[in-house]
Amino acid sequence: PNKLQDWLEGCEMRLYNSDGSIDYDGTTNIRGRGNSTWNYAKKPYALKLDSKTSILGMPKHKRWVLLANYLDRTLLRNDIAFHIATLTDLAWTPKGQYIELVLNGKHQGSYYLCEQIKIDENRVNICEMESSDTTGEAITGGYLLELDKHCDEVNQFRSEIRQLPYMFKEPDEDVLVTEQFEYIQNYINNLENELYNNYEAREWASYIDFTTFIDWWLVHELTNNEEPEHPKSAYMYKDRNDVLKAGPVWDFDWGTFTPDRSAEYSSMEDAIYYEQLFKDAEFIALLKERWTLLKPKFETVPTYILTESDQMQTSNKINITLWPISERINGDETLPYNEAID
């Protein structure tokens, strides 16, 4: 499949459990996915099943993603970051399972089969809008947005003050109408106006959910993820009659978990609106409260890393032989596997 082509339909797909039993046997549509990651030798893919199905113990849905993790010597970065996010109060984080991918009879190595970020009762559980939702409470949500400098969605806008690239993930182009587009664009512009032109009045605080913005920030800080600084792969959502919330988390396979960051360094210092949020005493007080609550949970992560890496020893040996890493981004590409894990 080519990323630029439409879905390749009617593909046969079979998922085997480790004991040899079959977890899924049916058809799927497949296409390439990713922006920078699509340009590497080991390709990531998107899957669209014929009907909502539970696979590998994960909740039912049609849409799934095969992450290649090509740049990640450990193969674990995305999974570990998702695990950290589940320790917070973020409402939903993608679930995933490691698989060995065989494509057209050829072994492609280790892949991470995970949930795609979509509005659904089993995923981002907010209202699914219809084109007729143009007035009153109906127009207030739900919206799933992504901030990404690649600007590869049909419907997008740049915020008035920060010129941040907002893209509509949902409602998609088949549903979204002008009134909905203008509603969320005005919401973002009003938020920015309060943040940058009327800060002391603190009206901006009524536009966002503090807890999600703090927990989302903590996940990115702990993983040294600078993607929101660009911004790239930064998701937000707004449900009906609710405020803007940060999340879900996404995209941690490169430029993360790097050991050469000083204690004073912040991965998210200038990301999105945080330079303004950190001027607010109430926001900082809640952050300190959240850190005190969550730190004991975060301290269990090293054990989780070792448990996951133990299961990946054989897969890693095969994968690194199939796909030697050509880039030097994370700083561990030339290390033996267990040293990279350390």
HELIX and SHEET records of a PDB file:
HELIX    1   1 SER A   36  ASN A   39  5                                   4    
HELIX    2   2 ARG A   77  THR A   86  1                                  10    
HELIX    3   3 GLY A  136  THR A  140  5                                   5    
HELIX    4   4 THR A  178  ASN A  197  1                                  20    
HELIX    5   5 TYR A  199  ALA A  201  5                                   3    
HELIX    6   6 GLU A  203  SER A  206  5                                   4    
HELIX    7   7 PHE A  210  LEU A  222  1                                  13    
HELIX    8   8 GLU A  227  GLU A  229  5                                   3    
HELIX    9   9 TYR A  274  LEU A  277  1                                   4    
HELIX   10  10 ALA A  281  PHE A  298  1                                  18    
HELIX   11  11 VAL A  301  GLN A  311  1                                  11    
HELIX   12  12 GLN A  313  LEU A  322  1                                  10    
HELIX   13  13 TYR A  337  ILE A  341  1                                   5    
SHEET    1   A 6 LEU A   8  TYR A  16  0                                        
SHEET    2   A 6 ILE A  22  GLY A  32 -1                                        
SHEET    3   A 6 TYR A  45  ILE A  55 -1                                        
SHEET    4   A 6 MET A  58  LEU A  67 -1                                        
SHEET    5   A 6 LYS A 106  GLU A 115 -1                                        
SHEET    6   A 6 GLY A  96  LEU A 103 -1                                        
SHEET    1   B 5 GLN A 156  ARG A 158  0                                        
SHEET    2   B 5 PRO A 165  GLU A 170 -1                                        
SHEET    3   B 5 TYR A 143  LEU A 147 -1                                        
SHEET    4   B 5 ALA A 234  LYS A 238 -1                                        
SHEET    5   B 5 LEU A 244  ALA A 246 -1                                        
END                                                                             
